[in-house]
Amino acid sequence: MPYGRCVIYSFTGDADEIVEKARGGMLPIFKKQSGFLAYGVMVQGDQLVSMSAWNSERDAKGADEAAKDWVSKNLDMTVVSSFLGDYAWFEFARQ
């Protein structure tokens, strides 16, 4: 079963700009990480939710460290809450 990473951040500023920075900065980093499966971002008000899926706990923890480093250097966001864990279930759409 895939392992998940979910972080809720608070931010100030333009949400679209922050999302584009995340797509342009985090996505390439995640794609180079071992075990990468999926990544997405949602925004509601002044909060951003970053979600990703990984092959293993080790992969997710490595991605978490990479994300913390990149965010601290590139975005003005504060972690509200963070969660790493096994998905109870996770399905991919058939292609």
C-alpha positions as CSV (number, residue, x, y, z in Angstrom):
1,M,0.0,0.0,0.0
2,P,1.3,3.5,-0.8
3,Y,2.6,5.8,1.9
4,G,1.2,9.3,2.1
5,R,2.4,12.7,3.1
6,C,0.0,15.6,3.8
7,V,1.0,19.0,5.1
8,I,-1.3,22.0,5.7
9,Y,0.4,25.4,5.4
10,S,-0.8,28.9,6.2
11,F,0.4,31.6,3.9
12,T,-0.1,35.3,2.9
13,G,0.1,36.6,-0.6
14,D,-1.2,35.4,-3.9
15,A,-2.4,31.8,-3.9
16,D,-2.0,31.3,-7.7
17,E,1.6,32.5,-7.4
18,I,2.4,30.1,-4.6
19,V,0.8,27.2,-6.4
20,E,2.8,27.9,-9.5
21,K,6.0,28.1,-7.4
22,A,5.2,24.7,-5.8
23,R,4.5,23.2,-9.2
24,G,7.7,24.5,-10.7
25,G,9.9,23.9,-7.7
26,M,8.5,20.9,-5.6
27,L,7.2,18.8,-8.4
28,P,10.6,18.4,-10.2
29,I,12.2,17.6,-6.8
30,F,9.5,15.0,-6.0
31,K,9.8,13.4,-9.4
32,K,13.5,12.8,-8.8
33,Q,12.9,11.3,-5.4
34,S,12.8,7.5,-5.0
35,G,9.3,6.0,-4.9
36,F,7.3,9.0,-6.1
37,L,3.7,8.2,-7.1
38,A,1.7,11.4,-7.0
39,Y,1.6,15.0,-5.9
40,G,-1.1,17.6,-5.6
41,V,-2.0,20.9,-4.0
42,M,-5.3,22.4,-2.8
43,V,-6.0,25.9,-1.6
44,Q,-8.8,27.1,0.6
45,G,-8.6,30.7,1.9
46,D,-5.2,31.3,3.4
47,Q,-4.3,27.6,3.7
48,L,-2.6,25.3,1.2
49,V,-2.7,21.5,1.5
50,S,0.2,19.6,-0.1
51,M,-0.5,15.9,-0.6
52,S,1.8,13.3,-2.1
53,A,2.0,9.5,-2.4
54,W,5.1,7.3,-2.2
55,N,6.0,3.6,-2.5
56,S,7.3,3.4,1.1
57,E,7.6,5.2,4.4
58,R,11.3,5.8,3.7
59,D,10.5,7.4,0.4
60,A,7.9,9.7,2.0
61,K,10.2,10.7,4.8
62,G,12.9,11.6,2.3
63,A,10.4,13.7,0.3
64,D,9.3,15.4,3.6
65,E,12.8,16.5,4.3
66,A,13.3,17.7,0.7
67,A,10.0,19.6,0.9
68,K,10.8,21.3,4.2
69,D,14.1,22.5,2.8
70,W,12.7,23.8,-0.4
71,V,9.7,25.5,1.2
72,S,11.9,27.2,3.8
73,K,14.1,28.7,1.1
74,N,11.4,29.6,-1.5
75,L,8.1,30.3,0.1
76,D,6.7,32.3,3.0
77,M,4.5,29.6,4.5
78,T,4.0,28.1,8.0
79,V,3.2,24.5,8.7
80,V,-0.2,24.2,10.5
81,S,-0.2,20.4,10.6
82,S,1.7,17.6,9.0
83,F,0.9,13.9,8.6
84,L,2.8,10.9,7.2
85,G,1.2,7.5,7.1
86,D,0.0,4.4,5.2
87,Y,-3.0,5.0,3.1
88,A,-5.9,2.9,4.3
89,W,-6.7,2.6,0.6
90,F,-5.5,4.4,-2.5
91,E,-6.7,3.8,-6.0
92,F,-5.5,5.0,-9.3
93,A,-7.8,5.6,-12.3
94,R,-7.4,3.1,-15.0
95,Q,-5.7,4.6,-18.1
